[in-house]
Amino acid sequence: MSTMPVAPDDIAHVIQVALAPAFLLTALATLLNVFSTRLGRVADKVDTAAAGLRTADAHEAVRLSRQLSYLRRRSFVLDAAVVLASAGAVMTGIAVLTLFVGALRDAATASILFVCFGVALVCTVVAVCAFLVEILMAGRGIRDEVDRQQEHAEERGAS
């Protein structure tokens, strides 16, 4: 059975079709950037509240402890947003990769263009997964700091 080589126009068409979802990936990356920035702002507020707890009187310590609880909940919501956006980005990347590999299946020989584009898609999916892990680690660090500060405030209130 003889197979015909893939024409450059066919390769270009597959890439054009596969790049259409790249706009969704761009939007998701922008969202992830926003979420990351907001998580950084939450972390800054946790630091400020934690510093205030060290010198606060009992009434102020209660207010700051409530603020820390609120910031803890915000970090959980941001974690959920990051997980959902990352899952959307990963699934978009996998969909594009599936489309790309589907076109390759019928090709007699894989050109260097196909290999480069396929590797780029895989790297993008893995990068989004790595970012997801990092942002979840940052969120957990924020919640751990909130817990430490609240324990410290409770100990001060008990003394």
C-alpha positions as CSV (number, residue, x, y, z in Angstrom):
1,M,0.0,0.0,0.0
2,S,1.5,3.3,-1.1
3,T,0.9,6.5,0.8
4,M,1.3,10.0,-0.6
5,P,3.6,12.5,1.0
6,V,1.9,15.3,2.9
7,A,1.8,18.5,0.9
8,P,2.9,21.8,2.6
9,D,-0.6,23.2,2.0
10,D,-2.1,20.3,4.0
11,I,0.3,20.9,6.8
12,A,-0.6,24.6,6.8
13,H,-4.3,23.8,6.9
14,V,-3.9,21.5,9.9
15,I,-1.9,24.1,11.8
16,Q,-4.5,26.8,11.0
17,V,-7.3,24.6,12.3
18,A,-5.3,23.6,15.4
19,L,-4.4,27.3,16.1
20,A,-8.0,28.4,16.3
21,P,-8.3,27.1,20.0
22,A,-5.0,28.9,20.7
23,F,-7.1,32.1,21.2
24,L,-9.0,30.3,24.0
25,L,-5.6,29.3,25.5
26,T,-4.5,32.9,25.4
27,A,-7.7,34.0,27.2
28,L,-7.2,31.3,29.8
29,A,-3.5,32.3,30.3
30,T,-4.7,35.9,30.9
31,L,-7.2,34.6,33.5
32,L,-4.5,32.6,35.2
33,N,-2.3,35.7,35.3
34,V,-5.2,37.7,36.9
35,F,-5.8,34.9,39.5
36,S,-2.1,34.8,40.3
37,T,-2.0,38.5,40.8
38,R,-5.0,38.4,43.1
39,L,-3.5,35.6,45.1
40,G,-0.4,37.7,45.5
41,R,-2.6,40.5,46.8
42,V,-4.2,38.1,49.3
43,A,-0.8,37.0,50.4
44,D,0.2,40.7,51.0
45,K,-3.0,41.3,53.0
46,V,-2.2,38.2,55.1
47,D,1.3,39.5,55.8
48,T,-0.2,42.9,56.8
49,A,-2.8,41.4,59.1
50,A,-0.2,39.0,60.6
51,A,2.1,41.9,61.4
52,G,-0.8,43.8,62.9
53,L,-1.7,40.8,65.1
54,R,1.7,41.0,66.8
55,T,1.0,44.4,68.4
56,A,-2.9,44.4,68.4
57,D,-5.0,44.7,71.6
58,A,-7.7,42.0,72.2
59,H,-10.4,43.8,70.2
60,E,-8.1,44.5,67.2
61,A,-6.8,40.9,67.4
62,V,-10.4,39.6,67.0
63,R,-10.9,41.9,63.9
64,L,-7.7,40.8,62.4
65,S,-8.4,37.1,63.1
66,R,-11.7,37.5,61.2
67,Q,-9.9,39.2,58.3
68,L,-7.5,36.3,58.2
69,S,-10.4,33.8,58.1
70,Y,-11.9,35.8,55.2
71,L,-8.5,35.9,53.4
72,R,-8.2,32.1,53.9
73,R,-11.6,31.6,52.2
74,R,-10.6,33.9,49.3
75,S,-7.4,31.8,48.8
76,F,-9.6,28.7,48.5
77,V,-11.9,30.4,45.9
78,L,-8.8,31.5,44.0
79,D,-7.5,27.9,44.1
80,A,-10.7,26.7,42.6
81,A,-10.6,29.3,39.9
82,V,-7.0,28.4,39.1
83,V,-7.8,24.6,38.9
84,L,-10.8,25.3,36.6
85,A,-8.9,27.6,34.3
86,S,-6.0,25.3,34.2
87,A,-8.2,22.3,33.5
88,G,-9.8,24.3,30.7
89,A,-6.4,25.1,29.3
90,V,-5.1,21.6,29.6
91,M,-8.3,20.2,27.9
92,T,-8.0,22.8,25.1
93,G,-4.3,21.8,24.6
94,I,-5.3,18.1,24.5
95,A,-8.1,18.8,22.0
96,V,-5.7,20.6,19.8
97,L,-3.1,17.9,20.2
98,T,-5.8,15.3,19.3
99,L,-6.7,17.2,16.2
100,F,-3.1,17.5,15.3
101,V,-2.3,13.8,15.9
102,G,-5.4,12.8,14.0
103,A,-4.1,14.6,11.0
104,L,-0.7,12.9,11.4
105,R,-2.2,9.4,11.5
106,D,-3.1,9.6,7.8
107,A,0.3,11.1,6.9
108,A,2.9,8.9,5.3
109,T,5.8,10.8,6.8
110,A,5.9,13.3,9.7
111,S,7.6,16.5,8.7
112,I,9.8,18.6,11.0
113,L,7.0,21.1,11.1
114,F,4.6,18.6,12.6
115,V,7.1,17.5,15.2
116,C,7.9,21.1,16.3
117,F,4.3,22.0,16.5
118,G,3.4,18.9,18.4
119,V,6.2,19.4,20.9
120,A,5.1,23.0,21.4
121,L,1.6,21.8,22.3
122,V,2.8,19.2,24.7
123,C,5.1,21.8,26.4
124,T,2.2,24.2,26.7
125,V,0.0,21.6,28.4
126,V,2.8,20.6,30.8
127,A,3.6,24.3,31.5
128,V,0.0,24.9,32.5
129,C,0.0,21.9,34.7
130,A,3.3,23.1,36.4
131,F,1.7,26.5,36.9
132,L,-1.3,24.9,38.5
133,V,0.9,23.0,41.0
134,E,2.8,26.2,41.8
135,I,-0.3,28.3,42.4
136,L,-1.9,25.6,44.6
137,M,1.4,25.5,46.6
138,A,1.2,29.3,47.0
139,G,-2.4,29.1,48.1
140,R,-1.6,26.5,50.7
141,G,1.3,28.6,52.0
142,I,-1.2,31.5,52.5
143,R,-3.6,29.3,54.4
144,D,-0.8,27.9,56.5
145,E,0.3,31.4,57.4
146,V,-3.3,32.3,58.3
147,D,-3.5,29.3,60.5
148,R,-0.2,30.1,62.3
149,Q,-1.3,33.7,62.9
150,Q,-4.7,32.7,64.2
151,E,-3.1,30.2,66.6
152,H,-0.7,32.9,67.7
153,A,-3.6,35.3,68.3
154,E,-5.5,32.6,70.3
155,E,-2.5,31.9,72.4
156,R,-2.1,35.7,73.1
157,G,-5.8,35.9,74.0
158,A,-5.6,33.0,76.4
159,S,-2.7,34.5,78.3
